[in-house]
């Protein structure tokens, strides 16, 4: 009965077979990223969020790359030759044509469509008992888009392509976004009647709307609240605009959840990043991948974190981290580099011009400045002095350095791996350590200083004479 909403199966067909020539790229169009996620993945998030139980992705150009990106989470149908949107949907016939329910048809290059919008379209479609529902948007400048002509009952009378509009129709601001919801069986029945008798020789999905109307079916339109969701990305200009709008949406969402952006326009947060409340992000901060920032943190300025976990209350300034994990109250930077495999315990300090790689550092330890620590296990309450390094690579193999708790490593020390420094040991500044140091020992490994009285003048005279000879 019209107006009653009954549970029914929800499905989706995502059109992702076009080549995207205007992108002028080796990368297949729907795989171009918007805020760190391929466009087609944003679309899949929207239809999954709207509880679509089955999703069929229509692939064509770059089919293997799309399947490799999306994996087994969806079903695939191949459109070997691109003969229009109607033809693309036809390729899903063998998979879902016999299903009862509703099917969303959406383009894979519309990354800004929200799950709430897809849900609203489905709900309206079911409530109205429609055969088809068209997602529409109102644009200040609708040039180039098909116009939605509504009847006295507010239902859709027809879609008129821009080139075919009368003066009155050209003034209509409501346009067809190219996203639809159909009664699944009626969709595939109508597709059998679609022909390619047009200048392009293609099968258009919009023809299904006219066929359903001629059969007496109701067609309704669902007007999207945010017209930016209608953006389809066909070139780099549109890609940049989608990136800008998505970044604004992401940043606004974090602000609503209690994150402070000092300058949101110059702070870049990708789609999968999570951030705790009362964290402050300074300009130039770039958060990528699966990065997770805790509460009460200070990040930036000019900091780039990729796939990095940051514990509550930590500060990272003017630094880069990739694949690192920081526990609570860590202090990093400025100008530090945390490479994959870095794990910092609570209250660890990593200072300026320090590089850490594949290393676990225990709580309350410090590497304050100008050091490299790689392939190491560092205990708690350790101080690693300025200019100290772990020499972990012999040209062929990586070796491990192990440093116990409460160790002091003096400035300009070299720890030649593999080597173990025991608990409470003290490495004298300037030492090159090649053997293990037992607990609480002091290690001195440097040449004894020799002073030669007055010899500096002889060295200067020798150097001056050499220079004069070379310039003769």
ChimeraX attribute file (.defattr): number of C-alpha atoms within 10 A of each C-alpha:
attribute: neighborCount
match mode: 1-to-1
recipient: residues
	/A:1	8
	/A:2	9
	/A:3	11
	/A:4	9
	/A:5	14
	/A:6	9
	/A:7	7
	/A:8	10
	/A:9	15
	/A:10	23
	/A:11	25
	/A:12	27
	/A:13	29
	/A:14	24
	/A:15	23
	/A:16	27
	/A:17	28
	/A:18	25
	/A:19	19
	/A:20	19
	/A:21	12
	/A:22	11
	/A:23	18
	/A:24	12
	/A:25	13
	/A:26	9
	/A:27	13
	/A:28	20
	/A:29	28
	/A:30	28
	/A:31	20
	/A:32	19
	/A:33	17
	/A:34	25
	/A:35	23
	/A:36	17
	/A:37	17
	/A:38	20
	/A:39	25
	/A:40	27
	/A:41	19
	/A:42	24
	/A:43	23
	/A:44	25
	/A:45	15
	/A:46	21
	/A:47	28
	/A:48	19
	/A:49	14
	/A:50	22
	/A:51	16
	/A:52	20
	/A:53	12
	/A:54	19
	/A:55	22
	/A:56	21
	/A:57	30
	/A:58	26
	/A:59	26
	/A:60	20
	/A:61	19
	/A:62	19
	/A:63	20
	/A:64	11
	/A:65	14
	/A:66	24
	/A:67	16
	/A:68	10
	/A:69	13
	/A:70	17
	/A:71	10
	/A:72	9
	/A:73	11
	/A:74	14
	/A:75	16
	/A:76	20
	/A:77	22
	/A:78	17
	/A:79	23
	/A:80	14
	/A:81	12
	/A:82	18
	/A:83	16
	/A:84	18
	/A:85	19
	/A:86	22
	/A:87	20
	/A:88	29
	/A:89	24
	/A:90	19
	/A:91	21
	/A:92	20
	/A:93	17
	/A:94	9
	/A:95	13
	/A:96	20
	/A:97	16
	/A:98	11
	/A:99	15
	/A:100	15
	/A:101	16
	/A:102	24
	/A:103	25
	/A:104	25
	/A:105	23
	/A:106	24
	/A:107	26
	/A:108	27
	/A:109	27
	/A:110	24
	/A:111	29
	/A:112	24
	/A:113	26
	/A:114	19
	/A:115	19
	/A:116	14
	/A:117	20
	/A:118	25
	/A:119	18
	/A:120	16
	/A:121	26
	/A:122	24
	/A:123	15
	/A:124	18
	/A:125	27
	/A:126	25
	/A:127	15
	/A:128	19
	/A:129	20
	/A:130	20
	/A:131	23
	/A:132	30
	/A:133	27
	/A:134	27
	/A:135	24
	/A:136	26
	/A:137	24
	/A:138	21
	/A:139	16
	/A:140	9
	/A:141	11
	/A:142	18
	/A:143	14
	/A:144	11
	/A:145	20
	/A:146	26
	/A:147	27
	/A:148	24
	/A:149	17
	/A:150	16
	/A:151	10
	/A:152	7
	/A:153	7
	/A:154	11
	/A:155	16
	/A:156	20
	/A:157	18
	/A:158	17
	/A:159	20
	/A:160	19
	/A:161	17
	/A:162	16
	/A:163	11
	/A:164	11
	/A:165	15
	/A:166	10
	/A:167	8
	/A:168	7
	/A:169	17
	/A:170	19
	/A:171	13
	/A:172	18
	/A:173	18
	/A:174	23
	/A:175	27
	/A:176	24
	/A:177	24
	/A:178	19
	/A:179	19
	/A:180	27
	/A:181	31
	/A:182	26
	/A:183	21
	/A:184	23
	/A:185	18
	/A:186	17
	/A:187	24
	/A:188	20
	/A:189	15
	/A:190	17
	/A:191	22
	/A:192	11
	/A:193	10
	/A:194	19
	/A:195	14
	/A:196	15
	/A:197	9
	/A:198	9
	/A:199	6
	/A:200	10
	/A:201	11
	/A:202	17
	/A:203	23
	/A:204	21
	/A:205	22
	/A:206	20
	/A:207	17
	/A:208	23
	/A:209	26
	/A:210	18
	/A:211	17
	/A:212	20
	/A:213	16
	/A:214	10
	/A:215	9
	/A:216	10
	/A:217	16
	/A:218	19
	/A:219	24
	/A:220	23
	/A:221	25
	/A:222	21
	/A:223	19
	/A:224	21
	/A:225	11
	/A:226	14
	/A:227	18
	/A:228	18
	/A:229	20
	/A:230	22
	/A:231	18
	/A:232	20
	/A:233	25
	/A:234	18
	/A:235	15
	/A:236	14
	/A:237	11
	/A:238	14
	/A:239	21
	/A:240	13
	/A:241	15
	/A:242	24
	/A:243	19
	/A:244	16
	/A:245	17
	/A:246	21
	/A:247	22
	/A:248	16
	/A:249	14
	/A:250	18
	/A:251	22
	/A:252	15
	/A:253	12
	/A:254	19
	/A:255	17
	/A:256	10
	/A:257	13
	/A:258	16
	/A:259	21
	/A:260	18
	/A:261	19
	/A:262	13
	/A:263	12
	/A:264	19
	/A:265	13
	/A:266	15
	/A:267	22
	/A:268	21
	/A:269	26
	/A:270	22
	/A:271	21
	/A:272	16
	/A:273	20
	/A:274	16
	/A:275	23
	/A:276	19
	/A:277	18
	/A:278	18
	/A:279	23
	/A:280	19
	/A:281	27
	/A:282	21
	/A:283	18
	/A:284	19
	/A:285	25
	/A:286	21
	/A:287	29
	/A:288	22
	/A:289	20
	/A:290	18
	/A:291	24
	/A:292	20
	/A:293	25
	/A:294	21
	/A:295	19
	/A:296	20
	/A:297	26
	/A:298	21
	/A:299	27
	/A:300	23
	/A:301	19
	/A:302	20
	/A:303	24
	/A:304	22
	/A:305	27
	/A:306	21
	/A:307	19
	/A:308	27
	/A:309	22
	/A:310	27
	/A:311	23
	/A:312	22
	/A:313	19
	/A:314	25
	/A:315	21
	/A:316	27
	/A:317	22
	/A:318	20
	/A:319	24
	/A:320	24
	/A:321	25
	/A:322	21
	/A:323	20
	/A:324	26
	/A:325	21
	/A:326	24
	/A:327	19
	/A:328	21
	/A:329	21
	/A:330	24
	/A:331	22
	/A:332	27
	/A:333	23
	/A:334	21
	/A:335	21
	/A:336	25
	/A:337	25
	/A:338	28
	/A:339	20
	/A:340	18
	/A:341	17
	/A:342	25
	/A:343	24
	/A:344	28
	/A:345	21
	/A:346	21
	/A:347	21
	/A:348	27
	/A:349	24
	/A:350	28
	/A:351	24
	/A:352	20
	/A:353	19
	/A:354	25
	/A:355	23
	/A:356	26
	/A:357	20
	/A:358	19
	/A:359	23
	/A:360	22
	/A:361	27
	/A:362	22
	/A:363	22
	/A:364	19
	/A:365	25
	/A:366	21
	/A:367	27
	/A:368	21
	/A:369	23
	/A:370	20
	/A:371	25
	/A:372	21
	/A:373	26
	/A:374	25
	/A:375	23
	/A:376	24
	/A:377	18
	/A:378	25
	/A:379	23
	/A:380	21
	/A:381	20
	/A:382	25
	/A:383	22
	/A:384	26
	/A:385	21
	/A:386	21
	/A:387	20
	/A:388	25
	/A:389	23
	/A:390	24
	/A:391	23
	/A:392	21
	/A:393	15
	/A:394	10
	/A:395	6
	/A:396	6
	/A:397	7
	/A:398	13
	/A:399	17
	/A:400	20
	/A:401	22
	/A:402	20
	/A:403	27
	/A:404	21
	/A:405	20
	/A:406	21
	/A:407	25
	/A:408	23
	/A:409	27
	/A:410	19
	/A:411	21
	/A:412	19
	/A:413	25
	/A:414	22
	/A:415	26
	/A:416	21
	/A:417	23
	/A:418	19
	/A:419	21
	/A:420	22
	/A:421	28
	/A:422	20
	/A:423	20
	/A:424	19
	/A:425	22
	/A:426	22
	/A:427	26
	/A:428	19
	/A:429	21
	/A:430	18
	/A:431	20
	/A:432	21
	/A:433	23
	/A:434	15
	/A:435	15
	/A:436	18
	/A:437	19
	/A:438	16
	/A:439	17
	/A:440	14
	/A:441	15
	/A:442	14
	/A:443	20
	/A:444	15
	/A:445	17
	/A:446	13
	/A:447	8
	/A:448	5
	/A:449	5
	/A:450	6
	/A:451	6
	/A:452	6
	/A:453	7
	/A:454	8
	/A:455	9
	/A:456	10
	/A:457	10
	/A:458	10
	/A:459	10
	/A:460	11
	/A:461	10
	/A:462	11
	/A:463	11
	/A:464	11
	/A:465	10
	/A:466	11
	/A:467	10
	/A:468	9
	/A:469	8
	/A:470	7
	/A:471	6
	/A:472	5
